[in-house]
Amino acid sequence: MVPAAPALGAAGRPATSVAKPSGKAPLRYRDPVFDQVSVRRDIAYSGSEAMDVYEPAGDHAHNRPAMVWIHGGGFRGGTRHQGNVVGLARAFAQRGYVAASIDYRLLATGVVCGGTATPPAPCGPAALAARDDALAAVGWLRAHARGLRLDPHRIAVGGTSAGAVTSLLVATDAPAKVGAAVSISGWLPGAGAYSRTDAPTLFFQGTADPIVPYGGIPAFVAGWAGRDGCSRRSTQQRRSATVTIFRWPGCRGGAQVEHLRLTGGKHIELLPQLRAAGVDPAATAWRFLRRHRLPAA
């Protein structure tokens, strides 16, 4: 059971707030302003599942936003120690966030959850178990917000591959009320899996992904946006010869949907490929999250 988010203040804004960063760079929550990161390891949050919590070393700020990172591995492998999610957690901590990298139950034994339009039967229950564990992790952070000096209103989730699927499932869970979701090489099969209660969502996807074929992604993301009441047509911003950002404006209830497409981008290799293309995934995520009061509005 995930603890309910604390009540909002007037006009639906969080009762606690952090002033918007101002002044010349480096700016907290945008730039890496901390050289060192401290890590609280092996924190049990649900049964035998554990998380590591990354914080900026020597930081004394309160009401900090938090980001939960969820590893990939096809729901049958992987750990919270994987380099890509650890790198993202550290990058966010260096910007002033509290970041968690979590383990979750791996129940898709003996099958491959990816590469096909219809996943094998065990993949669905495995994904839902991962979602429930991620929701428990969000609940644990909220329950311990005071000790961690984080703002329970401003918790987002993100992940790679199976972790991206898990983050999307958390985003569709209305009681969780997460601030936003970041999906890196992930999607949800089945049009009924998402609803009008989705959190604002940022999708990173490569067109040469062999695990999550890109052919179905444009319709999937457009459908996701449509269920949030967004415009049927997206705007496009071409960042380079290989990087295009699609945005769906006018979403209901303040939701927002963005999709960053990397032409030629693959699956496991997507993050380093984005960096090679001049895209900093952490900075791109920050720019998205800031519009949803994650760092500050």
N, C-alpha and C positions, 0 to 999 in steps of 0.2 A: 504494500500500500504506500503510495507516494504522498508525503505530507502536502496539503494544499498550499498554494502560494499565498503569502501574506496579502492582506487587503490592499487595494490600490487607493491612492488619494484622489483628489479632485481631477476631473477630466480624464480619469483612467490612468493617470501617471503613477509611477511607483511612489510609495510614501517616503522612501529614502531616495536620495539622489546624489550624484557626484557632479561637480561643476565641469562644464565643457573645457577641455584643454585649450589653452590659448598661448600665443607667443610663438617665437621662432622654434624651429626644430632643434633638438629632438623633443617630441611631444609624447607624453605617456599615452598608452593604448594605441598609438599609431606607429611610433618608432621604437626600436630596441633601446630602451633607456637604462636597463640594468645589465651589467656585464655577467653577473653571477646569478645562478638559480639554485635554490635549496629544494630538496626533495624529501617528502615524508613517504616512506616506502611501506608496502605490505599492509595497507589499511584494509581490514576486513569490513565489507559493507553489506554483504548479503550471503549468509551461509559460508561456504568456503571461497567465495569470490572476493577478490581484493582489488584495490586501486593504489596508484602512486599519485601523490599530489605535488605539483610543481608550483613554486612561488618565487617571486623576485627576492633575492637574498637582501636582507637588511631593510626591507620595506616595512613601513609603519602605517600605511594607508588603511582606511576602513571602507566598507561597502564596495569592495572590488567586484567587478564582473567575473564570472567563471565560465570556463569552457571544458566540456567533457569530450575527450577524444576516444574513439572506439576502433580497435584494430580490425583488420581484415583476416581472411583465412578460410573463406568458404563455409563458415559455421562448423568447421571440423578441425581447425588448426589456428595457430597464431597466439600471441600473448601481448600483454600490455607493454612489454619491453621491446616490441618491434621498432626498428629504427625510424620508420616514417612517422608513426604517431608520437614517439618520444621527441623527434625533431620538432613536430608541430607544437607539442606541449611546452617544450623549452622556448620556442619562438614566442608563444603567447605569454609565458611567464616573464620573458625579457621585456615584453611590452607593458607589463604591469598587471596582467590577469592572474587569477588563480586557475590553474589548468590541471585536469585529472586525466590520467590514462588508465582505463579499466580493463579487467578481465571479465569474461562472461562464460556461461555454460556453452560447451561445444557439443552439440547433439547430432550433427549431421554426419555420423560415422558411416563410412563405406559408400558414400555417394559424392558426386560432384555437383555443387550448387552454382551453376554458371555455365554460360555458353549455349544454352538452349532456351527457347521461348517458354517452355513449360518445365520448371524445375522438378526434380524427383520428389516424391511424396514426403520424405523426411525433412526436406528443406524448409517447408512452411512451419511446422512445429519448432524447428531449431531456431528459425528467425524470430518467432514469437517469444521463445525463451530468452533469446538475447535481448529483445526489446524489454521484457520484464526486468531483466537484470540491469539494463541501462536506466530504466525508470527508478529502480531501487537506488542506483548510484546518485541520480539527481535528488531523490528524496533524502539520501544520507547527507549530501552536501547542504541541503536546506536545513536539515535538523541540526547540523553543526556549523551553520553560517556564522554564528557569533564568534566561535573559537577560531574559525578560519578567516574571519574579517572579510567575508564576502557578502554581497547583496543577494538574498534569495530570490529577488524578482528578476535578476539579470543572469540567468544561466542558459547557455546555449549548448547544443550538442553537434558533433561532427564525427566523421569517420571515413575510412577508406574501404572500398570493396564491400565485404559483408558488414563492416562497421558503418559504411555509408547507408546500406539498407536498414541497419538497425537505427541509425539516426533519423531516417525518414519515418520509420514506424513510430519512433518517439514523438516526432513532429506532428503526427496525426492523432496523438493521444490527447484529447481535449483537457482532461484533468491535470495533466503534467504542466501545461502552460509554460513550456520552454520558450525562451526569447527568440530563438532562431535555430536553423539547422544548416549544416554544411555537408554536402554529399560529394565525395570524391570517388568517381567510378562506381556509382551505384544507381539503382532504380528499384521500383516496386512493380512486380507483375500483377495484373488484375486491376481494372478500372475502379473497382469498389473499395480499394485499399486506402483511399484517401478521401478527405472530406473538406467541408468549408472551415473547419477549425484548425487547419494547418498553420504551423508557425512559418514566418518568412523563411524562404529556403534559397540557398545558393548551390547550384549544381556545377561541378567541374567534370567534363567528359571529353574523351578523346575519340576521334573518328575511326581509329584503327584498333579499337579495343576488342580482343578476341573473346573476352569473358562476358562483357556486357556490350553486345553488338550495337553500334551507333544507329543503325537503321530505324530502330523503334524509339530512340530517345527524343527526337523533336516532338513527336505526337504525345509521348508520355509527359514531357515537361509542359507542353501546351495544355494538356488535360489537367495537370496539377494546377496550373494557373487558372484555368477555367473554373475549377471548383472553388477557387478563392474569389470568384467574381471579377477577375482581372480582364483587361481588354483581350479580345480574341486575337489581336495582332500584336506582335512584339516589335520593339524597336531594336535596331542593330547598331553596334559600335565596333568597327573593325580596328583592332589595336595593332595588328601587324599582318603580314601575309598569311600567318597560320593561326592567329588568335582573334576570335570574334566573341563579343558579349551580347547576349539577347536579354532584353528586359520586357516584362509585361506590366504596364502601368495600370492605375485605377483599381487596384485590388480592394476587396471588401475588408473592412475592419483593420486597415493598416498593414495587412499582409503584403509581401512583395516576393516576386519570383525572378531569379536571374539564372542564366545559364552561360557559362564560359566554355566555349568549344575550342579545342586544340586540334587542328587538322593534322592527322598523322599520329596523334597521341594514342598511347596504348593503355594498359591496365595498371600493372604493378609499377611500370616505368613512368606513369603520368606526372608525378610530382617533380622528379628531376627534369623531365621533358619540358614542363612548364617553366622551370627556372632557366633552362637553356634558351627558351623562347622569350625571355625577359619578363616573365610573370612571377612575382613573389606570391606564392599561395597564401602565406600568413597575412601579408599586407592587403591582398585582395579580399580575404575574408574579413579583415578589420574594417575596410571601407564599406563592406556590406553590413556588418554588425552594428556599426556606429549609427546607422539610420534607424536602428530598432532599440535604441537606448541601452545597448550592451556596454560600450564604454561610457558614453554620455551623449545625450541628444543635443 
